[in-house]
Amino acid sequence: MSNTDISSSKQRDLTQGSIAKTMLLFALPTLGSSALQSLNGSINAIWVGRFLGEEALAATANGNILMFILISFVFGFGMASTILIGQAMGQRNEDVVKRTMGTALGSIIPISVLVAAVGWIFAPLLLDLLGTPPSAVDLALSYLRMIFIAMPVTLTFTLIMMALRGTGDSTTPLWFISMSVAIDLVLTPTLILGLGPFPEWGIFGSAFATAVANTLALIGILTTMYFRGSVLALSKPELRFLRADREILKSMFSKGLPMGLQMIVISSAALTMLSLINREGVQTTAAYSATQQLWTYVQMPAMALSAAASAMVAQNIGAGQWNRVAKITHWGLVFNVVLTGAVIVALTIFDEAVLSLFLGSDSPAVPIGRHIQLMATWGFVFFGIAQVFFGTMRANGYVIWPLIVMVISMYPVRLGFAFGFYSTLGSDALWLSFPAGMVATALMGAGLYLYGGWRKGKLLPEEEAAQTTEGYRAHAGTCSACRDVTPTTSWEQAEDKRAVAQRS
């Protein structure tokens, strides 16, 4: 396949054109995908809570905690795959793209099948470890086992969507997430209540509906990839790439595990904070739970822009166009302030009305929720700043120090603030600890971006990167001083060579 072929169909070349326009066109569909998935989860929770009761809602909550933990590790694995694919796309190296995709699929499918089998067997033990209320155990077991059965489909669908974003295509995942959500929204109440000719399956129907929706969406996205001739689609001879390439797999796990652990760190800190908030009483806990629903949407622009920065920077590093990397980061920061700031302002104006949707207009928890929102939500601007920096740095495989930053921000800073200032600030120490942690993350993230060694790293295995030099020749141009720039040349070495050329 020629160099022009690799960027055909829906794959977008993220190394050319206006950086601001390209980032928006990439980030907005990703933002839409996240919003749809969260909205679907909220609506399904309403169906379960309204029709099956509090025990069923508690059952889904316990099952979803386990699902989130598993998805966290797949997120790291998938993000590493996305970045590898992005760098290979920037180098116009179709072979590495396909081998990376094959390695990812050939690894995640058997692992997910194993997890599904083990999860089915040990589901009762897992629920016991979570401390699931006795009244919800039977319902939770039914729900959780269906989740485990669907695990291979769910994780494969997630991986393919992330890989497509690595090729520059964030639109196709949006369409098939929309398809999945639409099917789920129709099937969930149908199977919970047994409408028409369908069976009344209760909570099992909720999990089964999600599994069917994801399966149909997976079939659809695979069919579309082959129909369009996507670079990720493996032909029959290329199915040999499903046997994992050891070097690529090693790179995926070494970079993916820290990224997955970041999500685990955030979750564990959130659970610790919840234990502190529970001490304030049921109204405060209810207010905090409603505010968390709002925060789910507040952080979406930051996560979408972080993903956009990673994909764009990865492709530009692969193409040797380091001069565009700082501009990508700049526009990511600008868009974060604008988009996240706009959401925060809107919530500040309409917070009472929005909180009333979750708590009821007459609830005494609404004023508490408004106070929490005013004290803490502004910190998500700094959360977004950190995520853009992290997105840029992880595009070159720099993941250990961002993980360390998250550990410091979540534990010594956030929890330390909450414990340390509680005696003087009372419950306000809990709410202010959130922006304190986010500001600390942004400051340390900026320090890593400016002074860290992320520019010296490389994510592609050396023998993979060495297969093509076209992108780096484009960086070197016709300058004799730069002609020895290679795919494994670091950013600083390339910049030194270019500076020499300019002086001469």
C-alpha positions in Angstrom: 0.0 0.0 0.0 1.3 3.4 -0.9 1.8 6.3 1.5 -1.3 8.0 0.2 -3.3 4.8 0.8 -2.5 4.6 4.5 -4.4 7.9 5.1 -7.4 7.0 2.9 -11.0 6.4 3.9 -11.8 7.9 7.3 -8.2 8.0 8.6 -7.1 11.6 9.1 -3.6 12.8 8.6 -2.9 14.6 11.9 0.5 15.9 10.7 -0.8 18.4 8.2 -3.0 21.5 8.1 -4.3 23.8 10.9 -3.6 22.4 14.3 -6.5 24.1 16.0 -9.0 22.9 13.4 -7.6 19.4 13.4 -7.8 19.2 17.1 -11.4 20.3 17.3 -12.5 18.0 14.5 -10.8 15.1 16.4 -11.8 16.0 20.0 -15.5 16.9 19.5 -16.5 13.4 18.3 -14.5 11.9 21.2 -16.3 14.2 23.5 -19.6 13.2 22.0 -18.8 9.5 22.5 -18.0 10.0 26.2 -21.2 12.0 26.7 -23.3 9.4 25.1 -21.8 6.6 27.1 -22.3 8.5 30.4 -25.8 9.5 29.5 -26.6 5.9 28.7 -25.3 4.8 32.1 -27.4 7.4 33.8 -30.6 6.4 32.0 -30.0 2.7 32.6 -29.5 3.5 36.3 -32.9 5.3 36.3 -34.6 2.3 34.7 -33.1 -0.2 37.2 -33.7 2.1 40.2 -37.3 3.0 39.3 -38.5 -0.5 38.2 -36.4 -2.9 40.2 -35.7 -1.0 43.4 -32.7 0.0 45.5 -31.3 -3.5 45.9 -31.0 -3.8 42.1 -29.4 -0.4 41.9 -26.9 -1.4 44.6 -26.3 -4.6 42.6 -25.4 -2.8 39.4 -23.2 -0.4 41.4 -21.1 -3.3 42.7 -20.9 -4.9 39.3 -19.9 -1.6 37.7 -17.1 -1.1 40.1 -15.5 -4.4 39.0 -16.1 -3.5 35.4 -14.4 -0.1 35.8 -11.3 -1.7 37.3 -11.0 -4.1 34.4 -11.7 -1.3 31.8 -9.0 0.8 33.5 -6.3 -1.8 32.6 -7.7 -2.1 29.1 -7.6 1.7 28.8 -3.9 1.7 29.5 -3.3 -1.2 27.1 -5.5 0.4 24.4 -3.9 3.8 24.8 -0.5 2.3 24.4 -1.8 0.6 21.2 -3.3 3.9 20.0 0.0 5.7 20.5 2.0 3.0 18.7 -0.4 3.1 15.8 -0.3 6.9 15.8 3.5 6.9 15.6 3.5 4.3 12.8 0.9 6.2 10.9 3.1 9.3 11.1 5.9 7.2 9.6 3.6 5.9 6.9 4.5 2.4 8.1 1.4 0.3 7.3 3.2 -3.0 8.3 3.8 -1.7 11.9 0.2 -0.5 12.1 -1.1 -3.9 11.2 1.3 -5.8 13.4 0.4 -3.5 16.3 -3.3 -4.1 15.7 -2.8 -7.8 15.4 -0.7 -8.0 18.6 -3.3 -6.0 20.5 -6.2 -8.1 19.3 -4.3 -11.4 19.6 -3.5 -10.6 23.2 -6.7 -8.9 24.5 -9.1 -11.5 23.2 -7.6 -14.6 24.9 -7.0 -12.6 28.1 -10.6 -11.4 28.1 -11.9 -14.9 27.6 -9.8 -16.1 30.5 -11.0 -13.2 32.7 -14.6 -14.0 31.7 -14.2 -17.7 32.8 -12.4 -16.8 36.1 -14.9 -14.0 36.8 -17.9 -16.4 36.3 -16.4 -18.9 38.8 -15.3 -16.4 41.4 -18.1 -13.8 41.1 -19.6 -14.7 44.6 -16.2 -14.3 46.2 -15.7 -10.9 44.4 -19.0 -9.6 45.7 -18.2 -10.8 49.2 -14.9 -8.9 49.0 -16.7 -5.7 47.9 -19.0 -6.0 51.0 -22.2 -6.2 48.8 -25.3 -5.8 51.0 -26.9 -9.3 51.6 -30.2 -8.2 50.1 -28.5 -7.4 46.8 -26.2 -10.4 46.5 -28.4 -12.6 44.3 -29.2 -9.7 42.0 -25.6 -8.6 41.8 -24.5 -12.2 41.0 -26.9 -12.4 38.1 -25.8 -9.0 36.8 -22.1 -9.6 37.3 -22.0 -13.0 35.6 -23.6 -11.5 32.5 -21.0 -8.7 32.5 -18.3 -11.4 32.6 -19.9 -13.3 29.7 -19.9 -10.1 27.6 -16.3 -9.2 28.6 -14.5 -10.3 25.4 -17.0 -8.3 23.2 -16.9 -5.3 25.5 -13.1 -5.1 25.7 -12.5 -5.8 22.0 -15.0 -3.1 21.0 -13.2 -0.6 23.4 -9.8 -1.6 21.9 -10.9 -1.2 18.3 -12.4 2.3 19.0 -9.1 3.4 20.6 -7.1 2.0 17.7 -9.2 3.9 15.2 -8.5 7.1 17.0 -4.8 6.3 16.7 -5.3 6.4 12.9 -6.9 9.9 13.2 -10.5 8.6 12.9 -12.6 9.7 15.9 -15.9 9.9 13.9 -16.4 6.2 13.3 -16.3 5.3 17.0 -18.9 8.0 17.6 -21.3 6.5 15.1 -21.1 3.0 16.6 -21.2 4.2 20.2 -24.4 6.0 19.1 -25.7 2.7 17.6 -24.8 0.8 20.8 -26.5 3.4 23.0 -29.6 3.5 20.9 -30.0 -0.3 21.0 -29.3 -0.4 24.7 -31.9 2.3 25.5 -34.6 0.3 23.7 -33.6 -3.2 24.9 -33.0 -2.3 28.6 -36.6 -1.4 29.6 -37.9 -4.1 27.2 -36.0 -6.9 28.8 -36.3 -5.6 32.4 -40.1 -5.4 32.1 -40.8 -8.1 29.5 -42.6 -5.9 27.1 -44.4 -7.5 24.1 -43.1 -10.9 23.2 -39.8 -10.5 25.1 -39.1 -12.3 28.5 -39.2 -10.4 31.8 -35.5 -10.8 32.9 -35.2 -8.1 35.5 -31.6 -7.0 36.3 -30.2 -9.8 34.1 -32.1 -8.1 31.2 -30.2 -4.9 31.8 -26.8 -6.6 31.5 -28.0 -8.7 28.6 -29.2 -5.6 26.7 -25.8 -3.9 27.1 -24.1 -7.1 25.9 -26.3 -7.3 22.8 -25.8 -3.6 22.0 -22.0 -3.9 22.2 -22.0 -7.1 20.1 -24.0 -5.6 17.3 -21.9 -2.4 17.4 -18.7 -4.6 17.3 -20.0 -6.4 14.2 -20.9 -3.1 12.6 -17.6 -1.4 13.3 -15.6 -4.4 12.0 -17.8 -4.7 8.8 -17.3 -0.9 8.2 -13.5 -1.2 8.7 -13.2 -3.9 6.0 -15.7 -2.2 3.7 -13.7 1.0 3.8 -10.3 -0.8 3.5 -9.1 0.6 6.9 -5.4 0.2 7.5 -6.4 -1.7 10.7 -8.4 -4.4 8.8 -6.3 -7.5 8.6 -6.6 -9.5 5.4 -6.5 -13.3 5.5 -2.7 -13.6 5.1 -2.3 -10.8 7.7 -4.1 -12.8 10.3 -0.7 -14.2 11.2 -0.1 -10.9 13.0 -2.6 -12.1 15.7 0.3 -14.0 17.1 1.7 -11.4 19.3 4.9 -9.7 18.3 7.1 -9.9 21.5 8.7 -6.5 21.2 5.4 -4.7 20.4 3.7 -6.5 23.2 6.5 -5.6 25.6 6.1 -2.0 24.7 2.4 -2.1 25.1 2.5 -3.6 28.6 5.4 -1.5 29.8 3.7 1.7 28.8 0.1 0.6 29.1 0.2 -0.6 32.7 1.2 2.7 34.3 -1.6 4.5 32.3 -4.1 2.0 33.6 -2.8 2.3 37.1 -3.4 6.1 36.9 -7.2 5.3 36.8 -6.9 2.9 39.6 -5.1 5.5 41.8 -7.9 8.0 41.1 -10.5 5.4 41.9 -8.9 4.3 45.2 -8.5 7.9 46.3 -12.2 8.6 45.5 -13.2 5.6 47.6 -11.2 6.9 50.5 -12.7 10.4 50.1 -16.2 8.8 50.1 -15.5 7.1 53.4 -14.7 10.6 54.9 -17.8 12.2 53.3 -20.1 9.4 54.6 -19.3 10.7 58.1 -21.0 14.0 57.3 -24.4 12.4 57.1 -26.8 11.0 54.5 -27.8 14.4 53.1 -24.2 15.4 52.5 -23.5 12.0 50.9 -26.5 12.4 48.7 -25.4 15.9 47.7 -21.9 14.7 46.9 -23.3 11.8 44.8 -25.3 14.2 42.7 -22.4 16.5 42.3 -20.3 13.6 41.1 -22.8 13.1 38.3 -22.2 16.6 37.2 -18.4 16.2 37.5 -18.6 13.2 35.1 -19.6 15.7 32.4 -17.3 18.5 33.5 -14.2 16.4 33.0 -15.2 15.2 29.5 -13.6 18.1 27.5 -10.3 17.5 29.3 -10.3 13.8 28.5 -11.3 14.3 24.9 -8.6 16.9 24.4 -6.0 14.7 26.2 -6.9 11.9 23.7 -6.6 14.3 20.8 -3.3 15.6 22.0 -1.9 12.0 22.3 -3.1 11.0 18.8 -1.8 14.2 17.1 1.5 14.2 18.9 2.1 10.5 18.3 1.6 11.0 14.5 3.7 14.1 14.4 6.5 12.4 16.4 6.3 9.5 13.9 6.6 12.0 11.0 9.5 13.7 12.7 7.6 17.0 12.9 8.6 18.0 16.4 8.0 21.7 15.5 4.2 21.0 15.7 4.3 19.3 19.1 4.5 22.4 21.2 1.7 24.0 19.1 -0.6 21.0 19.6 0.0 21.3 23.4 -0.7 25.0 23.3 -4.0 24.6 21.5 -5.0 21.7 23.8 -4.5 24.0 26.8 -6.5 26.9 25.1 -9.4 24.7 24.2 -9.4 23.1 27.7 -9.7 26.5 29.4 -12.5 27.6 27.0 -14.6 24.3 26.9 -14.1 23.2 30.5 -14.6 26.8 31.7 -17.8 27.1 29.7 -19.2 24.0 31.3 -18.3 25.2 34.8 -19.9 28.6 34.2 -23.1 26.9 32.9 -23.3 24.6 35.9 -22.7 27.5 38.3 -25.6 29.4 36.8 -28.0 26.4 36.6 -26.7 24.3 39.4 -29.9 24.3 41.5 -32.0 23.1 38.5 -29.5 20.4 37.5 -29.0 19.1 41.0 -32.8 19.0 41.5 -33.0 16.5 38.7 -31.1 14.0 40.8 -32.2 15.0 44.3 -35.7 16.5 43.9 -36.4 20.2 44.1 -37.5 20.0 47.8 -34.5 18.0 49.0 -32.4 19.5 51.8 -29.4 18.1 50.0 -29.7 20.6 47.1 -28.2 23.6 49.0 -25.3 21.3 50.2 -24.7 20.2 46.6 -24.6 23.8 45.4 -22.1 24.6 48.0 -19.9 21.6 47.0 -20.1 22.6 43.4 -19.0 26.2 44.1 -16.2 25.1 46.3 -14.7 22.4 44.1 -15.8 22.4 40.5 -13.5 25.2 39.4 -10.5 22.9 39.9 -11.4 20.9 36.8 -9.8 23.6 34.7 -6.5 22.6 36.2 -7.4 19.0 35.9 -7.7 19.6 32.1 -4.4 21.4 32.0 -2.7 18.4 33.5 -4.5 16.0 31.2 -3.3 17.9 28.1 0.3 17.8 29.4 0.0 14.1 30.2 -1.6 13.4 26.8 1.4 15.0 25.0 4.0 13.2 27.1 2.5 9.8 26.9 2.5 10.1 23.1 6.2 9.4 23.3 6.0 6.7 25.9 6.6 8.9 29.0 4.2 7.3 31.5 6.1 6.5 34.8 6.5 10.1 36.1 2.9 11.1 35.3 1.8 8.1 37.3 4.0 9.2 40.2 2.5 12.7 39.9 -1.0 11.3 40.2 -0.1 9.3 43.3 1.4 12.4 45.0 -1.6 14.5 44.0 -4.2 12.0 45.1 -2.7 10.9 48.4 -0.2 13.3 50.1 -1.9 16.4 48.6 -5.7 15.7 48.3 -6.1 13.3 51.3 -3.5 15.2 53.3 -5.4 18.5 52.7 -8.7 16.9 53.7 -7.3 15.4 56.9 -5.0 18.3 57.8 -7.4 21.1 57.5 -10.6 19.4 58.7 -10.1 20.7 62.2 -10.1 24.3 61.1 -12.3 24.3 57.9 -14.7 21.5 58.8 -16.4 19.8 55.8 -15.1 22.6 53.5 -11.7 20.9 53.8 -13.2 17.9 52.0 -14.5 20.0 49.1 -11.4 22.2 48.8 -9.1 19.1 48.7 -10.4 18.3 45.2 -9.1 21.6 43.6 -6.0 21.4 45.8 -5.1 18.0 44.2 -5.9 19.3 40.7 -3.8 22.4 41.0 -0.9 20.3 42.3 -1.3 17.9 39.4 -1.3 20.8 36.9 1.8 22.4 38.4 3.8 19.1 38.5 2.5 18.2 35.0 3.8 21.5 33.7 7.1 20.9 35.4 7.4 17.5 33.7 6.5 19.0 30.3 9.0 21.8 30.6 11.9 19.9 32.3 11.2 16.2 32.1 12.9 13.8 29.8 9.8 12.9 27.8 11.3 14.2 24.5 14.2 11.7 24.7 12.0 8.6 24.8 10.6 6.5 22.0 7.6 4.1 22.1 8.1 2.1 18.9 10.6 -0.8 19.3 13.8 0.2 17.5 13.6 -2.4 14.8 10.1 -1.4 14.0 10.9 2.3 13.9 14.0 1.7 11.7 11.9 0.2 8.9 10.9 3.7 7.6 12.7 7.0 7.5 10.3 9.0 5.2 8.8 11.1 8.0 12.2 11.9 9.4 13.5 12.8 6.0 10.7 15.2 5.7 11.9 16.7 9.0 15.4 16.9 7.8 14.5 18.3 4.4 17.3 18.8 2.0 19.7 20.0 4.6 23.0 18.1 4.5 23.5 18.7 8.2 20.2 16.9 9.0 20.4 14.0 6.6 21.5 11.5 9.2 18.3 12.1 11.2 16.7 8.6 11.7 13.5 7.3 13.3 15.3 6.7 16.6 16.9 10.2 16.7 15.7 12.0 19.8 14.0 15.3 19.8 17.0 17.1 21.2 19.4 15.6 18.7 17.1 16.5 15.8 16.8 20.1 17.1 20.5 20.4 17.5 21.1 19.3 13.9 18.5 21.7 12.6 20.1 24.6 14.6 23.5 23.7 13.1 21.9 23.8 9.6 20.3 27.2 10.2 23.6 28.7 11.4 25.3 27.3 8.3 
